[in-house]
Amino acid sequence: MTAGALVATVIGIASTDAAECPRKDALGTSRILGVDAKTYPRVGLKSFPQTLPLADREVVLTFDDGPNPPTTSKVLAALAQECVRATFFLIGLHASQHPDMVKRIAREGHTIGHHTFSHPFMARIPFDKARSEIDRGIAADEMALHGVSTTTPSTPFFRFPYFEGTQAQLDLLQSRGIAVFGSDLWASDWNEMTPEQELKLVTERLAAAGKGIILFHDPKARTAAIMPAFLRYLRENGFRVVHVVAAGAPQKNADAR
């Protein structure tokens, strides 16, 4: 067995026949990567020693803190234009306020992960309160998505607000089979800057890193504004987008370029 085949077996990379993308010149989604929390319980080099097994010039696009309809809809439109799939880590409170947007994110083929209920500094609150934040966030996301309040996530992916959590919280998530996502690089879009400055910053960081899990925030207007240009940068510079899903989950085909 080749090394590539072994990796595929371990983490469940989907083998798909590419579906047709309406735009032949679109960036497209190059492959689907099934992430098994047992094998990859914590990923993202900004926080952890390990990250996803991405080849050079492969990226995973992730968005935090939504949904926020005015900006999330623009991000979704840009992704759809390029036939690209991403992962959205939703705040439960926002999901409960905008269930139609949650359903749209899923309907358009993106992965929905979890980001607590109210976005607290998790390492600064008692364990029981932190556990409640995790459970309430998952339940709100699931209610918005499926109409059922459950603390068992459809997609067992979680990201800590501010990338800040305790060992006990990490152990809790691992015991429940929930993979924790950090990131490999970020757009720093929480800082005040122009869209042009954000685009320059994130493309320079990606050029230096060569690959990785990228963090954006879809409620940020500057991020929504740059997304078409950022995806064009990926296409013009030979980057490929990998869509992450839970290992063993039913998977739709990747989009052809």
C-alpha positions in Angstrom: 0.0 0.0 0.0 1.4 3.4 -0.9 1.7 6.1 1.7 -1.1 8.1 0.1 -3.4 5.1 0.1 -2.5 4.5 3.8 -3.5 8.0 4.7 -6.7 7.7 2.8 -7.5 4.5 4.7 -6.7 5.9 8.1 -8.8 9.1 7.8 -11.4 8.2 5.2 -10.6 10.4 2.2 -13.6 10.1 -0.1 -13.1 8.7 -3.5 -15.5 10.5 -5.7 -16.3 11.1 -9.3 -16.2 14.8 -9.8 -19.6 16.4 -10.5 -19.9 19.0 -13.1 -19.4 22.6 -12.1 -21.4 25.1 -14.1 -18.3 27.2 -14.6 -15.5 25.3 -16.4 -12.9 27.9 -15.3 -14.0 27.8 -11.6 -11.6 26.9 -8.8 -13.7 23.9 -7.7 -13.3 21.6 -4.8 -10.5 19.2 -5.5 -11.3 16.5 -3.0 -13.2 15.6 0.1 -11.3 14.7 3.3 -13.1 12.6 5.9 -11.7 13.5 9.3 -11.8 10.8 12.0 -11.6 12.3 15.5 -9.9 9.2 16.8 -7.0 9.7 14.5 -7.0 13.5 14.3 -8.5 14.7 17.7 -6.9 18.1 17.4 -5.6 19.8 14.3 -4.2 23.2 13.4 -0.5 24.2 13.9 -1.4 27.5 15.6 -2.7 25.6 18.6 -1.6 21.9 18.3 1.4 19.8 17.2 -0.6 18.1 14.5 -2.7 19.3 11.5 -4.6 17.7 8.6 -2.5 15.7 6.1 -2.7 18.2 3.2 -0.5 18.2 0.2 1.5 21.2 -0.9 -0.9 24.0 -2.2 -4.0 22.4 -0.6 -6.1 24.5 1.6 -9.2 24.0 3.9 -11.4 27.1 4.1 -13.1 27.7 7.5 -15.3 30.5 8.7 -16.2 31.3 12.3 -18.8 33.2 14.3 -21.8 33.1 11.9 -24.3 33.0 10.6 -24.8 36.7 9.9 -27.1 36.9 6.9 -25.9 40.1 5.3 -22.3 39.0 5.1 -22.6 35.2 5.2 -24.8 35.4 2.2 -22.0 37.2 0.3 -19.5 34.6 1.4 -21.8 31.8 0.2 -22.3 33.5 -3.1 -18.6 33.8 -3.7 -18.0 30.1 -2.8 -20.9 29.1 -5.1 -19.5 31.1 -8.0 -16.2 29.1 -7.7 -17.8 25.8 -6.8 -15.9 25.7 -3.5 -17.0 24.1 -0.2 -16.0 25.3 3.2 -16.6 24.7 6.9 -18.6 27.1 9.0 -18.1 27.0 12.8 -21.4 28.5 14.0 -22.2 30.3 17.3 -25.3 28.6 18.7 -27.0 31.9 19.6 -26.6 33.1 16.0 -27.8 29.8 14.6 -30.9 30.0 16.7 -31.6 33.6 15.5 -31.0 32.7 11.8 -32.1 29.0 11.2 -32.8 29.6 7.5 -29.2 30.7 6.9 -28.0 27.6 8.8 -30.1 25.4 6.5 -28.8 27.3 3.5 -25.2 26.8 4.4 -25.8 23.0 4.7 -28.0 22.9 1.6 -25.2 24.4 -0.5 -22.9 21.6 0.5 -20.8 23.1 3.3 -19.8 21.5 6.6 -21.3 22.9 9.8 -19.1 22.8 12.9 -19.7 24.2 16.4 -18.3 27.2 18.2 -20.1 27.3 21.6 -23.4 29.1 22.3 -22.2 32.6 23.2 -18.5 32.8 22.3 -17.0 33.1 25.8 -13.3 32.8 26.8 -13.6 29.1 27.6 -10.4 28.9 29.7 -11.6 31.6 32.0 -14.9 30.0 33.1 -15.7 27.0 35.3 -15.7 23.6 33.7 -19.5 23.1 34.2 -20.2 26.4 32.5 -17.8 25.5 29.6 -19.5 22.2 29.2 -22.9 23.9 29.0 -21.5 26.3 26.4 -20.5 23.4 24.3 -23.7 21.5 24.7 -26.0 24.5 24.2 -24.1 25.6 21.1 -24.4 22.1 19.6 -28.1 21.9 20.5 -28.9 25.3 19.0 -27.0 24.4 15.8 -28.8 21.1 15.5 -32.2 22.6 16.2 -31.6 25.2 13.4 -30.3 22.6 11.1 -32.6 19.6 11.7 -35.4 20.8 14.1 -34.1 18.5 16.9 -32.3 19.8 20.0 -29.5 17.3 20.7 -26.1 17.6 22.2 -24.8 14.9 19.8 -23.5 16.8 16.7 -24.3 15.7 13.2 -20.7 16.7 12.4 -18.4 16.3 15.4 -16.2 19.3 14.7 -15.6 22.0 17.3 -13.5 25.2 17.4 -12.8 27.1 20.6 -13.5 30.8 20.6 -10.2 32.7 20.6 -8.5 29.2 20.3 -8.6 29.1 24.1 -9.5 26.0 26.0 -8.3 23.9 29.0 -7.0 20.4 29.0 -10.1 19.2 30.8 -12.3 20.7 28.0 -10.1 19.1 25.3 -10.3 15.8 27.1 -14.1 16.1 27.3 -14.4 16.7 23.6 -12.1 13.9 22.8 -14.1 11.5 25.0 -17.2 12.4 23.0 -15.5 11.8 19.6 -15.5 15.5 18.7 -12.5 16.8 16.7 -11.1 20.1 17.7 -10.0 22.5 14.9 -7.4 25.1 15.3 -6.0 26.6 12.2 -2.6 26.8 10.3 -3.0 30.4 9.3 -5.5 33.2 9.6 -6.6 36.4 8.0 -6.6 38.4 11.2 -9.9 39.8 10.1 -10.8 40.7 13.7 -8.4 43.6 13.4 -9.4 46.9 11.8 -8.1 47.0 8.3 -9.3 47.6 4.8 -10.4 44.7 2.6 -7.3 45.3 0.5 -5.0 45.0 3.5 -6.7 41.8 4.6 -6.3 40.3 1.1 -2.6 41.2 1.0 -2.1 39.8 4.5 -3.8 36.5 4.0 -2.3 35.8 0.6 1.2 36.6 1.8 0.7 34.3 4.7 -0.6 31.5 2.5 2.3 32.0 0.0 4.7 31.6 2.9 3.0 28.5 4.4 2.2 26.8 1.1 -0.9 25.0 2.4 -3.1 24.7 5.5 -6.4 25.3 7.3 -7.3 29.0 6.9 -9.4 30.9 9.3 -11.8 33.7 8.3 -14.9 35.2 10.0 -18.0 35.4 7.8 -19.7 38.1 9.8 -16.8 40.5 8.9 -17.8 42.8 6.0 -14.1 43.1 4.9 -13.9 39.3 4.6 -17.1 39.0 2.6 -15.8 41.8 0.4 -12.5 40.0 -0.4 -13.7 36.5 -0.9 -14.2 36.6 -4.7 -10.6 38.0 -5.1 -9.2 35.6 -2.6 -10.7 32.6 -4.4 -9.4 34.0 -7.7 -6.0 34.2 -6.1 -6.2 30.5 -5.2 -7.2 29.6 -8.7 -4.5 31.7 -10.4 -1.8 30.4 -8.1 -2.4 26.7 -8.3 -4.0 26.1 -4.9 -6.6 23.4 -4.5 -9.5 23.4 -2.0 -10.1 20.4 0.2 -13.5 20.0 1.8 -13.5 18.4 5.3 -16.4 16.2 6.5 -16.8 13.7 9.3 -15.3 10.4 8.4 -18.0 7.9 7.4 -20.5 10.7 6.7 -22.6 10.5 3.5 -20.7 12.6 1.0 -21.6 14.5 -2.1 -19.2 14.6 -5.0 -16.5 17.1 -5.2 -17.0 19.8 -7.9 -15.0 19.6 -11.1 -13.1 22.6 -12.3 
